[in-house]
């Protein structure tokens, strides 16, 4: 099976476009805010360097996409398609598959939910993956709520290092393709 690596998605309000190097400038403007990075992996440099977005795309995103182990999308409102509002990724891994961030001025509007709906469907339907796993800082209540909303269940608690500090409680959430299909059949779109 040939997997699609440059695949656009859309939701009612969003366009998800394959992330490109040219988007580094917008990421550099919108990403380095404490409310975005505090619950991210400690490998995110903080304070965020002037070339952080470019380096992230060139050194992390592009190699993994080229190795066919990652899909990365910029998130944009349909009515403002030139403005990047966040990034969402899927990674073929046994420890974590989905990650995302939304710039502060677009948080709390349901965009993360919409983007997760689209990429989760892509994960299970197009890529035919058996299980989706996310890791998150236990203190990240918005992300916890997002996992619950998508029918995921807490499978493990551990400790991990984040930008906001070392050895913080961490939740590992998961959902199988079969559970997701049942959840899809039982859920009501808000």
C-alpha positions as CSV (number, residue, x, y, z in Angstrom):
1,X,0.0,0.0,0.0
2,X,1.3,3.4,-0.9
3,X,0.7,5.9,2.0
4,X,-0.1,9.5,1.2
5,X,2.6,11.8,2.7
6,X,1.4,15.2,1.3
7,X,-2.2,15.0,2.1
8,X,-4.5,18.0,2.8
9,X,-7.5,17.7,5.1
10,X,-10.4,20.0,6.0
11,X,-13.0,20.4,8.6
12,X,-16.1,22.6,8.8
13,X,-13.9,25.6,9.7
14,X,-10.3,24.5,9.1
15,X,-7.8,23.7,6.3
16,X,-5.0,21.4,7.3
17,X,-2.2,21.7,4.8
18,X,1.1,19.7,4.7
19,X,3.6,21.8,6.7
20,X,6.2,23.5,4.5
21,X,9.5,25.2,5.2
22,X,8.0,28.5,4.0
23,X,5.7,28.5,7.1
24,X,8.6,28.9,9.5
25,X,8.1,32.6,9.8
26,X,4.5,32.3,10.9
27,X,5.4,29.5,13.3
28,X,8.2,31.7,14.7
29,X,5.6,34.4,15.5
30,X,2.8,32.2,16.9
31,X,4.6,29.4,18.7
32,X,7.0,30.9,21.3
33,X,4.4,31.8,24.0
34,X,4.4,30.3,27.4
35,X,0.8,29.2,27.2
36,X,1.7,27.2,24.1
37,X,5.0,25.6,25.1
38,X,4.8,25.1,28.9
39,X,3.3,21.5,28.6
40,X,5.4,20.5,25.6
41,X,8.4,18.1,25.7
42,X,11.5,19.5,27.4
43,X,13.3,19.1,24.0
44,X,11.6,22.3,22.9
45,X,14.2,25.0,23.4
46,X,13.2,27.8,25.8
47,X,13.6,30.7,25.5
48,X,12.7,29.9,21.9
49,X,15.6,30.8,19.6
50,X,15.2,33.1,16.6
51,X,15.7,30.2,14.2
52,X,13.7,27.7,16.3
53,X,10.8,27.2,13.8
54,X,13.1,26.9,10.8
55,X,15.3,24.4,12.7
56,X,12.3,22.4,13.8
57,X,11.0,22.1,10.3
58,X,14.4,21.3,8.8
59,X,15.7,19.0,11.5
60,X,12.6,17.3,12.8
61,X,9.6,17.6,10.5
62,X,11.3,17.2,7.1
63,X,13.5,14.1,8.0
64,X,10.6,12.3,9.5
65,X,8.2,13.2,6.7
66,X,10.8,12.1,4.2
67,X,11.3,8.9,6.1
68,X,7.5,8.3,5.8
69,X,7.1,8.2,9.6
70,X,5.3,11.5,10.1
71,X,2.5,13.7,8.7
72,X,2.5,17.3,9.7
73,X,-0.1,20.0,8.9
74,X,-0.4,23.7,9.4
75,X,-3.9,24.6,10.7
76,X,-5.7,27.5,9.0
77,X,-9.2,29.0,9.2
78,X,-11.0,28.5,5.9
79,X,-12.0,32.2,5.9
80,X,-8.3,33.3,6.4
81,X,-6.3,30.6,4.6
82,X,-3.0,32.6,4.6
83,X,-2.8,32.7,8.4
84,X,-1.3,29.7,10.2
85,X,-3.0,29.2,13.6
86,X,-1.3,26.0,14.8
87,X,0.3,22.8,13.8
88,X,-0.8,19.2,14.2
89,X,1.2,16.0,13.6
90,X,0.9,12.3,13.4
91,X,3.9,10.0,14.0
92,X,4.4,6.3,13.4
93,X,5.7,5.4,16.9
94,X,4.9,3.0,19.7
95,X,4.9,5.7,22.4
96,X,3.1,8.7,20.9
97,X,1.3,9.4,17.7
98,X,-0.4,12.8,17.8
99,X,0.8,16.2,18.8
100,X,-0.5,19.7,18.3
101,X,-0.4,23.3,19.4
102,X,-2.7,26.2,18.7
103,X,-1.6,29.9,19.0
104,X,-3.1,31.7,22.0
105,X,-5.5,34.0,20.2
106,X,-7.2,30.9,18.6
107,X,-7.3,28.7,21.7
108,X,-10.7,27.9,23.2
109,X,-12.6,28.0,19.9
110,X,-12.7,24.3,19.3
111,X,-10.1,24.3,16.6
112,X,-8.0,21.7,18.3
113,X,-11.0,19.4,18.5
114,X,-11.8,19.8,14.8
115,X,-8.2,19.2,13.8
116,X,-8.0,16.1,16.0
117,X,-11.2,14.8,14.5
118,X,-9.7,15.1,11.0
119,X,-6.3,13.6,11.7
120,X,-7.7,10.8,13.9
121,X,-10.0,9.8,11.0
122,X,-7.0,9.9,8.7
123,X,-5.0,7.8,11.1
124,X,-7.6,5.1,11.4
125,X,-9.3,5.2,8.0
126,X,-6.5,6.1,5.5
127,X,-3.4,4.8,7.4
128,X,-5.3,1.9,8.9
129,X,-3.4,2.1,12.2
130,X,-4.6,-0.1,15.0
131,X,-4.1,2.3,17.9
132,X,-3.6,6.0,18.6
133,X,-1.6,7.1,21.6
134,X,-1.0,10.6,23.1
135,X,1.1,11.7,26.0
136,X,0.4,14.8,27.9
137,X,1.3,16.6,31.1
138,X,-1.3,15.7,33.6
139,X,-1.7,19.5,34.5
140,X,-2.8,20.2,30.9
141,X,-6.5,20.2,31.5
142,X,-7.5,21.4,28.0
143,X,-5.5,18.5,26.5
144,X,-7.0,16.0,28.9
145,X,-10.5,17.2,28.0
146,X,-9.6,16.8,24.3
147,X,-8.6,13.2,24.8
148,X,-11.8,12.4,26.7
149,X,-13.9,14.2,24.1
150,X,-12.4,11.9,21.4
151,X,-13.2,8.7,23.3
152,X,-9.7,8.0,24.4
153,X,-9.0,6.4,27.8
154,X,-6.2,6.8,30.3
155,X,-3.9,3.8,30.1
156,X,-0.9,4.8,32.1
157,X,0.5,7.5,34.4
158,X,4.2,8.2,34.5
159,X,6.7,11.1,34.9
160,X,8.2,13.1,32.1
161,X,10.1,16.3,31.5
162,X,8.4,19.4,30.0
163,X,9.4,22.9,29.2
164,X,7.8,23.9,32.5
165,X,9.9,21.5,34.5
166,X,11.3,18.0,35.0
167,X,9.6,14.9,36.2
168,X,6.0,16.0,36.0
169,X,3.1,13.7,36.2
170,X,2.2,12.5,32.7
171,X,-0.9,10.8,31.3
172,X,-0.8,8.4,28.4
173,X,-4.1,8.2,26.6
174,X,-5.1,5.6,23.9
175,X,-7.9,4.5,21.7
176,X,-8.0,1.5,19.3
177,X,-9.4,1.6,15.8
178,X,-12.3,-0.6,17.0
179,X,-13.0,1.7,20.0
180,X,-12.8,4.8,17.7
181,X,-15.3,3.2,15.3
182,X,-17.7,2.5,18.1
183,X,-17.2,6.0,19.5
184,X,-17.8,7.5,16.0
185,X,-21.1,5.6,15.9
186,X,-22.2,6.8,19.3
187,X,-20.9,10.4,19.3
188,X,-22.9,13.4,18.5
189,X,-21.1,16.3,16.7
190,X,-21.3,19.4,18.9
